[in-house]
Amino acid sequence: MPEAATFPTMFNDFLGNSAAVEHLRTAIAAGRLPHSIILSGAAGAGKYTLALMLAMAVECERQPRDLWSNGVSLAGFCGVCHNCTRILTAANLDEEVDKAVVAREDLRETDKKDTRVLIQPHPDVLIIPPDPPQLLIKLGQVRSLIHSANYLPSEAPKKIFIITAASFMKEAANSLLKVLEEPPATVHIFILAENPGELLPTIRSRCAMVRLGALPVEEIEMLLADRRPDINPKQRNLIARLAQGAAGRALSFDLETYIAARADAMLLIRNASAEPDHTALFKMTETYRAGAEGQQKTSALLRTLSLVLEDLLLLQAGTPELLRNTDLRPELERLSQSLTFEWIELASRGLDQVQSGMRRNLLRSLSLDAYAGQLTLAAR
């Protein structure tokens, strides 16, 4: 997530999707912003940044406006009033979540289980991230939202709630429906979703949908050349493709970490497509241990494996120009000829099962071993 020092100072600084942003600004200025909005887009597309900018535009004490030549008014934010500066303190979401988790760990054991992670930078702005360790939106968090929504704003024009992921526990998702069906006039709810399909159809039907589309590879390369001059042109092109059109992901992309995760992903695939090397496989999966670090490493592996599987499908479909892992093209071409579409489909579905196991706190190394065994059997 962006740090406060690099947070856009105006809407014109937001990268890409200008039509969607202008539509939202027009709605705020006209007082017609929907009560519930799903902001969808890839990780790093700017969903959280845009949600904070919209919150500031709604709550800003100065309410600045830009005017189109046709007289249409666009909402803005000053970034310096008391409301804006307090909302901006939540710009680095990861840091705020870490603080909340540490504060929870300091509580008595009897209080920990009933304490959910919530970020409240302003009395009328509540940010709800996935609650560790399962990384799901939980019932207690939604109950806090509902309780707060029933009260009038105390210091700003509206109450704003930002739910930063679409991964809900079933009870939490069902509880949210009530406030979405009959939202108080003073409430706006933003739900950020990489995949809106994760949300219940009844939630999707009660929200306006705003999609943040992918930026062209060439545009991201230009952005990297401007803001990351330390990256050479070859790496720049690779990162631009791996970022999947998400400017924020490209700017913060850790290529070294990605290549390390990709090496493990390729070992899994090679192990299934050729003669299995169980010693190398088990040695690799043993490094995926419990704890926050292991969780991050496993998530990185699953994301990387997903990209590699997509590349194999692109090659089988005869569209190599869309390849993301361009530096591995010769090997990926060989693999695409030896692996079937059905195997790639099975491998993709298996990623969801591993992810589900992570949420249930299953031992990661065993989950990966089982996944690798499933792939090997399917390839035979």
C-alpha positions as CSV (number, residue, x, y, z in Angstrom):
1,M,0.0,0.0,0.0
2,P,1.2,3.6,-0.6
3,E,2.8,5.5,2.2
4,A,1.4,8.8,3.2
5,A,4.4,10.6,1.7
6,T,3.6,9.2,-1.7
7,F,-0.1,9.3,-1.6
8,P,-1.7,11.2,-4.5
9,T,-2.4,14.8,-3.6
10,M,-5.2,15.1,-6.1
11,F,-7.4,12.9,-8.2
12,N,-5.4,13.8,-11.3
13,D,-2.5,12.0,-9.8
14,F,-4.4,8.7,-9.7
15,L,-2.9,6.4,-12.4
16,G,-5.3,5.2,-15.1
17,N,-9.1,4.6,-15.2
18,S,-9.8,8.3,-15.6
19,A,-13.4,7.7,-16.8
20,A,-14.3,5.6,-13.7
21,V,-12.7,8.1,-11.4
22,E,-14.4,11.1,-13.0
23,H,-17.8,9.3,-12.8
24,L,-17.3,8.9,-9.0
25,R,-16.2,12.5,-8.6
26,T,-19.2,13.7,-10.4
27,A,-21.5,11.6,-8.3
28,I,-20.0,13.0,-5.1
29,A,-20.3,16.6,-6.2
30,A,-23.9,16.0,-7.2
31,G,-24.7,14.2,-3.9
32,R,-25.6,11.0,-5.8
33,L,-22.8,8.7,-4.7
34,P,-24.3,5.2,-4.2
35,H,-24.5,4.0,-0.7
36,S,-22.7,0.7,-1.5
37,I,-19.9,0.3,-4.1
38,I,-17.7,-2.6,-5.1
39,L,-14.3,-1.4,-6.4
40,S,-12.9,-4.3,-8.3
41,G,-9.5,-4.8,-9.9
42,A,-6.3,-6.7,-9.7
43,A,-4.0,-6.4,-6.6
44,G,-2.1,-3.1,-7.0
45,A,-4.7,-1.5,-9.3
46,G,-5.3,1.2,-6.7
47,K,-8.6,0.1,-5.1
48,Y,-7.5,1.1,-1.6
49,T,-5.9,4.3,-2.7
50,L,-9.0,5.3,-4.6
51,A,-11.3,4.4,-1.7
52,L,-9.3,6.7,0.6
53,M,-9.4,9.5,-2.0
54,L,-13.2,9.1,-2.3
55,A,-13.5,9.1,1.5
56,M,-11.5,12.4,1.7
57,A,-13.6,13.9,-1.1
58,V,-16.8,13.1,0.8
59,E,-15.5,14.2,4.2
60,C,-13.3,17.2,3.2
61,E,-14.1,20.3,5.2
62,R,-13.3,22.6,2.2
63,Q,-15.0,20.6,-0.5
64,P,-13.0,21.9,-3.5
65,R,-14.4,21.5,-6.9
66,D,-13.1,21.3,-10.5
67,L,-15.3,22.4,-13.3
68,W,-15.6,20.9,-16.8
69,S,-16.1,23.3,-19.7
70,N,-19.7,22.1,-19.9
71,G,-20.3,23.2,-16.3
72,V,-20.2,19.7,-14.7
73,S,-18.7,19.8,-11.2
74,L,-16.1,17.2,-10.0
75,A,-15.5,16.7,-6.3
76,G,-11.9,16.9,-4.9
77,F,-10.2,17.0,-1.6
78,C,-7.8,19.5,0.0
79,G,-5.6,17.0,1.8
80,V,-4.8,19.5,4.6
81,C,-8.0,19.9,6.6
82,H,-8.6,18.0,9.8
83,N,-10.7,15.4,8.2
84,C,-8.4,14.7,5.3
85,T,-5.2,14.5,7.3
86,R,-6.8,12.0,9.7
87,I,-8.1,9.8,6.9
88,L,-4.6,10.0,5.3
89,T,-3.0,8.4,8.4
90,A,-4.4,5.1,7.2
91,A,-2.6,5.3,3.8
92,N,-0.2,2.5,4.7
93,L,-2.7,-0.2,5.5
94,D,-0.2,-3.0,6.1
95,E,1.5,-0.9,8.8
96,E,-1.9,-0.1,10.5
97,V,-2.9,-3.7,10.5
98,D,0.4,-4.7,12.0
99,K,-0.1,-2.2,14.8
100,A,-3.7,-3.5,15.4
101,V,-2.4,-7.1,15.6
102,V,0.3,-6.2,18.0
103,A,-2.2,-4.4,20.2
104,R,-4.4,-7.4,20.2
105,E,-1.5,-9.7,21.2
106,D,-1.0,-7.5,24.3
107,L,-4.5,-8.2,25.5
108,R,-5.5,-10.8,28.1
109,E,-6.1,-14.3,26.6
110,T,-9.8,-14.0,27.4
111,D,-10.1,-10.8,25.4
112,K,-8.1,-11.7,22.4
113,K,-10.6,-14.1,20.8
114,D,-13.3,-11.5,20.9
115,T,-11.2,-8.6,19.5
116,R,-11.2,-8.1,15.8
117,V,-8.8,-6.0,13.7
118,L,-10.3,-2.6,12.8
119,I,-8.6,0.5,11.6
120,Q,-10.3,3.8,12.5
121,P,-8.3,6.9,11.4
122,H,-11.3,9.1,11.8
123,P,-14.4,8.9,14.1
124,D,-16.6,8.5,11.0
125,V,-14.3,6.4,8.8
126,L,-13.9,2.7,9.6
127,I,-11.5,0.4,7.6
128,I,-12.1,-3.4,7.8
129,P,-9.2,-5.6,6.6
130,P,-9.2,-9.4,6.6
131,D,-8.6,-10.5,10.2
132,P,-5.4,-12.6,10.8
133,P,-4.5,-15.4,10.8
134,Q,-7.3,-16.7,8.5
135,L,-7.4,-13.4,6.6
136,L,-11.2,-13.4,6.4
137,I,-13.7,-10.6,7.1
138,K,-15.3,-11.9,10.3
139,L,-18.7,-11.6,11.9
140,G,-17.4,-9.3,14.8
141,Q,-16.0,-6.9,12.2
142,V,-19.3,-6.6,10.3
143,R,-21.2,-6.2,13.6
144,S,-18.9,-3.3,14.4
145,L,-19.8,-1.8,11.0
146,I,-23.6,-2.3,11.6
147,H,-23.4,-0.8,15.2
148,S,-21.5,2.3,13.9
149,A,-23.8,2.7,10.9
150,N,-26.8,3.1,13.2
151,Y,-25.4,6.3,14.6
152,L,-25.2,9.7,12.9
153,P,-21.8,11.0,11.9
154,S,-20.1,12.9,14.8
155,E,-17.6,15.1,13.0
156,A,-18.1,14.7,9.2
157,P,-20.9,14.7,6.7
158,K,-21.1,10.9,6.3
159,K,-20.1,7.6,7.8
160,I,-17.7,5.7,5.5
161,F,-16.8,2.0,5.8
162,I,-14.0,0.5,3.6
163,I,-14.0,-3.3,3.5
164,T,-10.6,-4.1,2.0
165,A,-11.2,-7.7,0.7
166,A,-14.0,-9.9,-0.7
167,S,-13.1,-12.9,1.5
168,F,-16.0,-13.1,4.0
169,M,-16.9,-15.7,6.5
170,K,-20.4,-16.9,5.7
171,E,-22.0,-15.5,8.8
172,A,-20.3,-12.1,8.2
173,A,-21.4,-11.9,4.6
174,N,-25.0,-12.7,5.6
175,S,-24.9,-10.1,8.3
176,L,-23.7,-7.4,5.9
177,L,-26.8,-7.9,3.7
178,K,-29.1,-6.2,6.1
179,V,-27.3,-2.9,6.0
180,L,-26.8,-3.1,2.3
181,E,-30.6,-3.6,1.8
182,E,-31.5,-0.7,4.0
183,P,-28.5,1.6,4.2
184,P,-28.9,4.7,6.4
185,A,-28.8,7.9,4.4
186,T,-25.6,9.0,6.0
187,V,-23.6,5.8,5.2
188,H,-21.3,4.8,2.3
189,I,-19.8,1.3,2.1
190,F,-16.9,0.5,-0.2
191,I,-16.0,-3.2,-0.8
192,L,-12.7,-3.8,-2.5
193,A,-12.5,-7.0,-4.5
194,E,-9.9,-8.6,-6.7
195,N,-12.5,-11.1,-7.7
196,P,-16.1,-9.9,-7.2
197,G,-17.2,-13.5,-7.8
198,E,-16.0,-14.3,-4.2
199,L,-18.9,-12.2,-3.0
200,L,-22.4,-13.5,-2.5
201,P,-24.7,-12.7,-5.5
202,T,-27.0,-11.0,-3.0
203,I,-24.2,-8.7,-2.0
204,R,-23.2,-7.9,-5.6
205,S,-26.8,-7.2,-6.6
206,R,-27.1,-4.5,-3.8
207,C,-23.9,-2.6,-4.8
208,A,-22.8,-0.4,-7.7
209,M,-19.8,-1.9,-9.5
210,V,-16.8,0.1,-10.5
211,R,-14.1,-1.8,-12.3
212,L,-10.5,-0.6,-12.4
213,G,-9.1,-2.0,-15.7
214,A,-5.6,-3.0,-16.5
215,L,-3.2,-0.4,-17.9
216,P,-1.3,-1.2,-21.1
217,V,2.2,-2.8,-20.7
218,E,3.7,0.2,-22.6
219,E,2.1,2.7,-20.1
220,I,3.5,0.8,-17.1
221,E,6.9,0.6,-18.7
222,M,6.9,4.4,-19.1
223,L,5.8,4.8,-15.5
224,L,8.6,2.5,-14.3
225,A,11.2,4.4,-16.4
226,D,10.0,7.6,-14.7
227,R,9.8,6.4,-11.1
228,R,12.1,3.4,-10.9
229,P,15.1,4.5,-13.0
230,D,17.2,1.8,-11.1
231,I,15.5,-0.9,-13.1
232,N,17.1,-1.8,-16.5
233,P,14.9,-1.9,-19.7
234,K,14.7,-5.7,-19.8
235,Q,13.6,-6.0,-16.2
236,R,11.2,-3.1,-16.8
237,N,9.4,-5.0,-19.5
238,L,9.2,-8.2,-17.4
239,I,7.8,-6.3,-14.4
240,A,5.3,-4.5,-16.6
241,R,4.0,-7.8,-17.8
242,L,4.0,-9.5,-14.4
243,A,2.1,-6.6,-12.8
244,Q,-1.0,-7.5,-14.8
245,G,-1.8,-3.9,-15.6
246,A,-1.7,-2.7,-12.0
247,A,0.5,0.4,-11.6
248,G,0.8,0.1,-7.8
249,R,1.9,-3.5,-8.1
250,A,4.5,-2.6,-10.7
251,L,6.0,0.3,-8.7
252,S,6.4,-1.9,-5.6
253,F,7.3,-5.1,-7.5
254,D,10.1,-7.1,-5.8
255,L,11.5,-9.0,-8.8
256,E,14.1,-10.9,-6.7
257,T,11.4,-12.3,-4.4
258,Y,9.2,-13.2,-7.4
259,I,12.0,-15.1,-9.2
260,A,12.7,-17.1,-6.0
261,A,9.0,-18.0,-5.7
262,R,8.8,-18.8,-9.4
263,A,11.8,-21.2,-9.0
264,D,9.7,-23.2,-6.5
265,A,6.6,-23.0,-8.8
266,M,8.6,-24.4,-11.7
267,L,9.9,-27.2,-9.5
268,L,6.3,-28.2,-8.8
269,I,5.5,-28.2,-12.5
270,R,8.6,-30.0,-13.6
271,N,8.1,-32.6,-10.9
272,A,4.7,-33.4,-12.4
273,S,5.7,-33.2,-16.1
274,A,8.9,-35.3,-15.9
275,E,10.3,-38.0,-13.7
276,P,9.5,-36.9,-10.1
277,D,12.4,-35.8,-7.9
278,H,10.7,-36.2,-4.5
279,T,13.9,-35.3,-2.6
280,A,14.1,-31.9,-4.2
281,L,10.4,-31.4,-3.9
282,F,10.2,-32.2,-0.1
283,K,13.3,-30.1,0.5
284,M,11.5,-27.2,-1.1
285,T,8.1,-27.6,0.6
286,E,9.7,-28.0,4.0
287,T,10.7,-24.3,3.8
288,Y,7.0,-23.3,3.8
289,R,6.5,-23.3,7.6
290,A,3.9,-21.8,10.0
291,G,3.8,-18.2,11.0
292,A,3.3,-14.9,9.2
293,E,6.5,-15.3,7.2
294,G,5.5,-18.7,5.9
295,Q,2.1,-17.4,5.1
296,Q,3.5,-14.6,3.0
297,K,5.9,-17.0,1.2
298,T,3.1,-19.5,0.5
299,S,0.8,-16.7,-0.9
300,A,3.7,-15.5,-3.1
301,L,4.2,-19.1,-4.4
302,L,0.5,-19.5,-5.2
303,R,0.3,-16.1,-7.1
304,T,3.4,-17.0,-9.0
305,L,2.2,-20.5,-9.9
306,S,-1.1,-19.0,-11.1
307,L,0.8,-16.7,-13.5
308,V,2.9,-19.5,-14.9
309,L,-0.2,-21.7,-15.4
310,E,-1.9,-18.8,-17.3
311,D,1.2,-18.5,-19.5
312,L,1.0,-22.2,-20.3
313,L,-2.7,-21.7,-21.4
314,L,-1.7,-18.6,-23.5
315,L,0.9,-20.7,-25.3
316,Q,-1.6,-23.5,-25.9
317,A,-4.1,-20.9,-27.2
318,G,-1.6,-19.6,-29.7
319,T,-1.2,-16.2,-28.2
320,P,2.5,-16.0,-27.1
321,E,2.5,-12.2,-27.4
322,L,0.5,-12.1,-24.2
323,L,3.1,-14.1,-22.3
324,R,4.1,-12.6,-18.9
325,N,7.1,-14.7,-17.9
326,T,8.9,-13.8,-21.2
327,D,12.3,-14.7,-19.8
328,L,11.2,-18.4,-19.5
329,R,9.5,-18.6,-22.9
330,P,11.6,-21.5,-24.3
331,E,10.9,-23.8,-21.2
332,L,7.3,-22.8,-21.0
333,E,6.8,-23.6,-24.7
334,R,8.3,-27.1,-24.1
335,L,6.0,-27.6,-21.0
336,S,2.9,-26.4,-22.9
337,Q,3.5,-29.2,-25.5
338,S,3.8,-31.9,-22.8
339,L,1.0,-30.9,-20.5
340,T,-2.7,-31.1,-21.4
341,F,-5.3,-28.4,-21.0
342,E,-7.1,-30.7,-18.5
343,W,-3.9,-30.9,-16.4
344,I,-3.5,-27.1,-16.3
345,E,-7.2,-26.7,-15.3
346,L,-6.7,-29.2,-12.5
347,A,-3.6,-27.4,-11.3
348,S,-5.5,-24.1,-11.3
349,R,-8.4,-25.6,-9.2
350,G,-5.9,-27.1,-6.8
351,L,-4.5,-23.6,-6.0
352,D,-7.9,-22.7,-4.5
353,Q,-7.8,-25.8,-2.3
354,V,-4.3,-24.9,-1.0
355,Q,-5.5,-21.4,-0.4
356,S,-8.5,-22.7,1.5
357,G,-6.2,-25.0,3.6
358,M,-4.1,-21.9,4.5
359,R,-7.3,-20.2,5.9
360,R,-8.0,-23.3,8.0
361,N,-4.4,-23.3,9.3
362,L,-3.4,-26.6,7.7
363,L,0.3,-27.4,7.7
364,R,1.5,-25.6,4.6
365,S,4.3,-28.0,3.7
366,L,1.9,-31.0,3.8
367,S,-0.7,-29.0,1.8
368,L,1.9,-28.3,-0.9
369,D,3.1,-32.0,-0.8
370,A,-0.4,-33.2,-1.4
371,Y,-0.9,-30.7,-4.2
372,A,2.3,-31.8,-5.9
373,G,1.3,-35.4,-5.6
374,Q,-2.1,-34.7,-7.1
375,L,-0.4,-32.9,-10.1
376,T,2.0,-35.8,-10.6
377,L,-0.7,-38.4,-10.6
378,A,-2.8,-36.3,-13.1
379,A,0.1,-36.0,-15.5
380,R,0.6,-39.8,-15.7
